[in-house]
Amino acid sequence: MISEKLPPDQKENLTRRNFLQVGGFGLLGAALPLPAWAPSAPSKWRPAKLSVQLYTVRNDISKDIPGTLRRVYDIGYRTVETAFWPEGITVQKAGQYIKEAGLSVSSAHIEIPTGDKKQIMLDTAAAYGCKKMIWHGWPEDKRYSTLEGTMELVSLYNEAGKFAKANGLEFGIHNHWWEYRNKVGGRFVYEVLLENLDKDIFFEVDTYWVKVAGQDPATIVRLFGSRAPLLHIKDGPAKWNDLLPQDNPDPMTAVGKGTQNFPAIVQAADGNTEWMVVEMDKTATDTFVALQESYDYLINNKLVRVH
């Protein structure tokens, strides 16, 4: 059992189902030499901005929100992507914690803004001062098993996108592995989504789950181009695990210590990436050490910039 190999604090690792969702060092100067893998138009290319998904430190947040956010700031991160908060923490209170820690919000994971969740999305955007609202996509919707079901979801997403745009916001969707494993009508789900979603809807491509599904992340990022301004950056074995549907992935590593080829991914993006968002669902090592190592790898290799 994986859990028997983990340190005691990791055995208490919280899953998405254990958490309640309530809504949702200087710049790298132009004088620095461009890395060899830089995209094809180096005169216009700049590294993407760096953010970190707070789901990574959800266990610590459940015990000490201000202290956890300060530790994230002390590593060097200046921007976060939000997901889940403990029961009783409103988005307004969460936004206050984030601001007091010296952090800003790049994007927020939310429920699909339909019904009463429309107001929750608006409240989330206002509380965090950010426009990018992202359907987190968990758990797998069984409608992704048929073309008819997938097209039903397309209509739902398009409706959400129109509502977001009408309120000055941007709506995007985040993937897991099923969009890149499931075929409907003889095509992968992601192909149907890319072709049929309104152009105003963006994709936050989770490069790790793409690889878990058996696809090449660089190829996918190149295909999506400007439709994928955000990338989830995580590393580890990136192979199929039969426990994944139960939200029990293999422990992940610090970025740069697993099987992912991030220089190839950045090169394939060809300057279209606005944000690279570090995330770890589970780690076998201390989470903050892994976050520090991830930060150092991305900064030292000029893959990102801290704005």
C-alpha positions, 0 to 999 in steps of 0.5 A: 500500500502506498499509504504505508510508505508515506510519512505520518503527516502524508497519511492524513493527506486530504482529498478533494472530497475531504475539503469544502469548496467555497467558491472557488525574486525579481523579474528575469531581465532582458539582459539574461541570455535566452535558453537554447530551447526558447521558442521560435520568435525569441525577440518577442518571447518571455517566460511565463509568469509563475503561480502555485495551486494552493491545493498543494498545501491544503493539509497545512491550510486546514491547520494554519491559513496565515502561516501556510501562505507566509511559507508559500511567500517565503519560498518566492512565490508571489501568486497563487491559484485557489481551489478549496478552503476549510469549512467556514472560510468564505472567499472574502476571508480567504481573499483577506488572508491572501492579501495579508500574506503579500500574495495575489491570485492568478486564477481560481478553481470554481464550480461550473457557474450555473444556478446559484453558483453564478453568484458564487463565481462573481463573489469569488472574482471580486474577493480575489481581484482576478478574472480567470475562473476555471472549472476544476473538473473533478470528479469525472462526469460520466457524460464524457463517455458518449459523444451526446453527453460530451456535447451536452457538457459543451453546451453547459460550458458555453453557457458558463463562458457567456455568463462570465464574459458578460460580467467581465470575466474569463471562463476556462476548464481544467482537465484530468486524464479522462479527456485524453483517454476517453474516445467518443464518436471515434475521437478523444474528448479533448478534440471534441472540446477544442473544436466545439467550445466557444473561442472565448473559453480557455483551457488550463492544460494539466500537463501531468494528467495528459501524460498519465493518459498516454499522450505527449504533453508537448504535442498537446500544448502545441496543438492548443496554442493560444487556447491554453494560456495556463498550464498546470506544472507537476512532475512524478511517475506520470503513469496510469494507476488503477487507484486514480479514480478514487483520487489516490495518485502516486506520490509526485515529485518536485518539478524537474525530478520526475518524467516530465520534459518541461523545456520541451513543453515550453518550447512547444507552447511557443510563447502562448503560456501566460501562467505556469501553475505548480501543483502537487496532489500528493508528495512522498517528501515534505511538501514545502521542500518540494515547492522550494525545489520546484521554484528553484528548478523553474527559475534557474532554468528560465522557464518562468518569471516571478512578476 
